[in-house]
Structure formats: C-alpha cells, structure tokens
C-alpha cells in the first residue's frame, strides 16, 4: 500500500534534496511551501503536484494534513 506524503518547505535547500531523491527513486509526493512561484518552478522540473499555504492557521493546516500519511 502506497502512503501519500507531503514535503513542506520543498523549495528550500533540504526540501529540494528530498524532492530530487524521491524523483530519482520513482516515489510519489506532493510538494508544499509558501512561495507559489518557486513551487511552480519545481513542478516544471519534477512534475509533482504542489500546495501553497503558510503556517498561520492551525485549522487550515489540519484540514490539509488530514489527506496525508506522512509529513516531511
């Protein structure tokens, strides 16, 4: 069974390393972060879906995270 996972901070240094390694291994993920322009650039490179949101609303975060099994 495949788990659904989210990489928040995908456009940062460590996030980019995680996304690149996951892509190399053929893993599926959803990228996330605060800067939609940077997420779009990564999407063009890796073809992963992305979510753009900040961490200011606990309710919004909880609503988003309920759809994922793993958060990095």
Secondary structure, 3 states (H helix, E strand, C coil): CCCCEEEECCCCHHHHHHHHHHHHHCCCCEEEECCHHHHHHHHHHHCCEEEECCCCCHHHHHHHHCCCCEEC
